[in-house]
Amino acid sequence: MAHQSIRIIHDEHNALSAMLRSLRLMVDRGPANDAKNYFDVLRAMLFYIDEFPERLHHTKESQLLFPAVARLAPETAPAIAQLERDHAQGESAVRELQHLLLAWELVGDARRCAFEEATRRYLDFYQAHMRLEETVILPAAIRVLSESDWKELDSAFATNCDPLSGKYPVDPAYARLFSLIVSRAPAPIGLGQIG
């Protein structure tokens, strides 16, 4: 039987993968005739990535999951070192995307290419990051962690409650954010038809 924290990590990775696919679709399609909506939705998506995966999900991996796995499966040290570098770079990378998007929106199309190129690099980086976690760290965790390790991890990850995973209600403080993303972003994360 899978541990609750493993299910939550997979659910959060699936939600984030859907968000990243929708973000890529939006960047590939461009704003077409609805620039305001396009920029609004992209800002909301980048804010979500900064607010949930970067600050909540990654923090628990770095503080709880990675040290426990490293202690019992030292062969994972290179992968964990890479993932920690990714975590350190991820928050600043998404903030840079927010800045580049604002520059494009306010300064004009001369800034579009920089945003699009940086976004595509970020999306590739993030997909590789999740793949490394799922192919190296999670299998090692399942193999080596004790029941007390799992109890601590399950308890910590149970508080994440990312509503885009489809498992939790939306925190009222984030209701507007999630409504905007789900109603106006393209599938697979939303119902909108931007571009």
C-alpha positions as CSV (number, residue, x, y, z in Angstrom):
1,M,0.0,0.0,0.0
2,A,1.4,3.4,-1.0
3,H,2.1,5.9,1.8
4,Q,0.0,9.0,2.0
5,S,2.9,11.3,1.4
6,I,3.9,9.4,-1.8
7,R,0.3,9.7,-3.1
8,I,0.3,13.5,-2.2
9,I,3.7,14.0,-4.0
10,H,2.4,12.2,-7.1
11,D,-0.9,14.2,-7.0
12,E,1.0,17.4,-6.7
13,H,3.4,16.4,-9.5
14,N,0.4,15.5,-11.7
15,A,-1.3,18.9,-11.0
16,L,1.9,20.7,-11.6
17,S,2.6,18.8,-14.8
18,A,-0.9,19.7,-16.1
19,M,-0.2,23.4,-15.2
20,L,3.2,23.3,-17.0
21,R,1.6,21.7,-20.1
22,S,-1.1,24.4,-20.2
23,L,1.6,27.1,-19.7
24,R,3.5,25.7,-22.6
25,L,0.4,25.7,-24.8
26,M,-0.2,29.3,-23.9
27,V,3.3,30.3,-24.7
28,D,3.2,28.4,-28.0
29,R,-0.1,29.9,-29.0
30,G,0.6,33.5,-27.9
31,P,-2.0,36.1,-26.9
32,A,-3.8,36.3,-30.3
33,N,-6.6,38.8,-29.9
34,D,-7.0,38.6,-26.2
35,A,-3.8,40.0,-24.7
36,K,-5.3,41.1,-21.4
37,N,-6.7,37.7,-20.6
38,Y,-3.5,36.0,-21.8
39,F,-1.4,38.1,-19.4
40,D,-3.8,37.7,-16.5
41,V,-3.8,33.9,-16.8
42,L,-0.1,33.7,-17.2
43,R,0.5,35.8,-14.1
44,A,-2.0,33.7,-12.2
45,M,-0.2,30.5,-13.3
46,L,3.2,31.7,-12.4
47,F,2.0,33.0,-9.0
48,Y,0.5,29.5,-8.4
49,I,3.8,27.9,-9.2
50,D,5.7,30.3,-6.9
51,E,3.1,30.0,-4.1
52,F,2.5,26.2,-4.0
53,P,5.2,24.0,-5.5
54,E,8.1,26.3,-4.8
55,R,7.3,27.3,-1.3
56,L,5.2,24.4,0.1
57,H,6.0,21.2,-1.8
58,H,9.8,21.8,-2.2
59,T,10.3,23.0,1.4
60,K,9.0,19.7,2.7
61,E,11.0,17.6,0.3
62,S,14.2,19.5,1.2
63,Q,13.6,19.5,5.0
64,L,12.1,16.1,5.5
65,L,12.1,13.7,2.5
66,F,15.6,14.2,1.1
67,P,17.5,14.1,4.4
68,A,15.7,10.8,5.4
69,V,16.5,9.2,2.1
70,A,20.1,10.4,2.0
71,R,20.7,9.0,5.5
72,L,19.5,5.5,4.5
73,A,20.4,5.4,0.8
74,P,23.7,7.3,0.4
75,E,23.8,6.3,-3.3
76,T,21.1,8.9,-3.9
77,A,23.4,11.7,-2.8
78,P,24.2,13.0,-6.3
79,A,20.5,13.1,-7.3
80,I,19.6,14.8,-4.0
81,A,22.4,17.4,-4.5
82,Q,20.9,18.1,-8.0
83,L,17.4,18.4,-6.7
84,E,18.6,20.7,-3.9
85,R,20.3,22.9,-6.5
86,D,17.0,22.8,-8.5
87,H,15.1,23.9,-5.5
88,A,17.5,26.8,-4.8
89,Q,17.2,27.9,-8.4
90,G,13.5,27.3,-8.9
91,E,12.1,30.1,-6.8
92,S,14.3,32.7,-8.4
93,A,13.6,31.3,-11.8
94,V,9.8,31.6,-11.5
95,R,10.3,35.1,-10.1
96,E,12.4,36.0,-13.2
97,L,9.6,34.6,-15.4
98,Q,7.2,36.9,-13.6
99,H,9.5,39.8,-14.3
100,L,10.0,38.9,-17.9
101,L,6.2,38.6,-18.4
102,L,5.6,42.0,-16.9
103,A,8.3,43.5,-19.1
104,W,6.7,42.0,-22.2
105,E,3.2,43.2,-21.1
106,L,4.4,46.8,-20.2
107,V,7.3,47.4,-22.6
108,G,6.0,45.5,-25.6
109,D,6.8,42.8,-28.1
110,A,10.5,43.5,-28.0
111,R,10.5,41.6,-24.7
112,R,8.3,38.7,-25.9
113,C,11.1,36.4,-27.1
114,A,13.0,36.7,-23.8
115,F,10.0,35.6,-21.9
116,E,9.1,32.7,-24.3
117,E,12.6,31.3,-24.3
118,A,13.1,31.6,-20.5
119,T,9.7,29.9,-20.0
120,R,10.5,27.0,-22.3
121,R,13.8,26.5,-20.5
122,Y,12.0,26.6,-17.1
123,L,9.4,24.1,-18.3
124,D,12.0,21.6,-19.4
125,F,14.0,22.1,-16.2
126,Y,10.9,21.5,-14.1
127,Q,9.8,18.4,-15.9
128,A,13.4,16.9,-15.6
129,H,13.3,17.8,-11.9
130,M,10.1,15.9,-11.2
131,R,11.3,12.9,-13.3
132,L,14.5,12.7,-11.2
133,E,12.4,12.7,-8.0
134,E,10.0,10.1,-9.3
135,T,12.6,7.7,-10.8
136,V,15.4,7.9,-8.1
137,I,14.2,9.5,-4.8
138,L,10.7,8.1,-4.4
139,P,11.7,4.5,-5.2
140,A,14.6,4.8,-2.8
141,A,12.3,6.2,-0.1
142,I,9.9,3.3,-0.5
143,R,12.7,0.9,-0.2
144,V,14.5,2.3,2.8
145,L,12.3,4.5,5.0
146,S,10.9,3.1,8.3
147,E,7.3,3.4,9.5
148,S,8.3,6.2,11.8
149,D,9.8,8.1,8.8
150,W,6.6,7.6,6.9
151,K,4.5,8.7,9.8
152,E,6.4,12.0,9.9
153,L,6.3,12.5,6.1
154,D,2.7,11.6,5.9
155,S,1.8,14.1,8.6
156,A,3.8,16.9,7.0
157,F,2.6,16.4,3.4
158,A,-1.0,16.0,4.5
159,T,-1.1,19.7,5.3
160,N,-0.2,20.7,1.7
161,C,-3.8,20.7,0.3
162,D,-3.0,21.9,-3.2
163,P,-6.5,22.4,-4.7
164,L,-5.3,21.9,-8.3
165,S,-4.6,18.2,-7.4
166,G,-8.4,17.8,-7.3
167,K,-8.3,16.4,-3.8
168,Y,-8.8,19.4,-1.6
169,P,-11.2,22.3,-1.3
170,V,-9.9,25.7,-2.4
171,D,-8.6,27.9,0.5
172,P,-10.9,31.0,0.4
173,A,-7.8,33.2,0.3
174,Y,-6.9,31.6,-3.1
175,A,-10.4,31.2,-4.5
176,R,-10.0,34.0,-7.0
177,L,-6.6,32.7,-8.2
178,F,-7.9,29.1,-8.8
179,S,-11.1,30.3,-10.4
180,L,-9.1,32.4,-12.9
181,I,-6.8,29.6,-13.7
182,V,-9.5,26.9,-14.0
183,S,-12.0,29.0,-15.9
184,R,-9.6,30.7,-18.4
185,A,-6.4,28.6,-18.8
186,P,-6.4,26.0,-21.5
187,A,-6.6,22.2,-20.9
188,P,-5.3,20.2,-19.3
189,I,-5.5,22.5,-16.2
190,G,-8.4,24.6,-17.2
191,L,-11.5,25.0,-19.4
192,G,-10.4,28.1,-21.3
193,Q,-9.5,28.6,-25.0
194,I,-6.8,31.2,-25.0
195,G,-5.0,31.8,-28.3
